[in-house]
Amino acid sequence: MTKPAAIDLNTCVVQTENLLTSELDGETVLMSLARPSYYGLDATGQRIWTLIAQPRRVGDICAQLSEEYDVERSACEQQVCAFLAELNKEGLIHIVAQGDQQVA
């Protein structure tokens, strides 16, 4: 099995296609059509999910979240990279190649 690519502030990510999403009791629930699993996102996870509807650099996501939430930038960067790495490991996001970026 191939190891997922590392996620850093210069990585550009986007939601994977072929996912079912639904709002349920204040959470966004994701279900992959490729895997028999579902995933729940809290409010912050939902916000990140919304931001990556279009390809977006991780550093830009962190800048946006730092403006919207009362969070230290370095802590935000660490948590967002870890969260996106988990989504990547589960096949819920794609890393967009540098030449293919159309960052929003």
N, C-alpha and C positions, 0 to 999 in steps of 0.2 A: 504494500500500500504506500502511496506517495505521501510524504509529509507535507502538510499545508504550508503555503508560503508565509513568511513572517509579515506581520502587520506593523508598520511604523507610520510616522506623521506624514510621510510623502506618498504612502500607498493610496491609491484611488480605488474605492469600492462601490458596488452597486448591488441592489437586491437581486437574488436569483429569480429567474422566471419559473413558472410552473409551481407556484406556491399558492395554497389557499390561505386567505387571511380573514379573520373575523374579530369583531369586538365582543368581549364577553366579560361582564362584571368589572368594567374599567380596565381590562387587560386586552392587549392585542394577542390573539392566538394565531400561530403560524403552523401550517401543516404542509410538509413536503410531499409531493406526489411521487417522489423517487424513494422515499423512506417511510416506513410505517411508524413515524413518530410525530408528535406535535410539541410546540414550544410556546410558552407564555412570556410576554414582554410586559414589564411594569411601565410606569409613566416615562421614565428616562429612556428605557429601551424602545418604547413607542416613538419617542421624539427622534432618536437616532435612526430608527427604521424609516420614519418619514423623510428624514434628511437624505437617506441613501436611495430614495426612489429613482433618482438620477445619479450618475457617477459623481462622486465627490471625494476630495482628498481628506484623509483622516485629520490632518492639521486644521482644515477648514471646519470640520465637524466640531472639533475641540474648541476652536475660537467661537463658534456659534453657541455652543453649550455654556462656555465660560461667561458669555454675555447674558444668557437667559437664566442661569442658575448661580447661586452663591457658592462657587466651588473654586478652589485654587487650581490654576492652570495645569501645574505638573501632576496633581492628583487626577484631574480630569483626563489628561493625556494617557496616563497609566491605565485608568479604568476603561476608557473607550477602546484603547488598543487591545486590552484583554477581552473585552466584550466582543469586539469584531473578530478577534482570533477564534473565539468560541463559535461564533456564527459561521465563520469560514470553515472550521473543522467539521461542522454539521452540514455544510453544503448549502447554507442559506444565503450566502453572498458570493459574489464574484470579485476577484481582483482584476481591475481594468489595466491593461498594458499601457505604459507611458505614452506611446504613440496614438493610442485609441481614446485618450482622455478628452472628454467634453465636460469639464467640471462646471457645475452649476454655481 
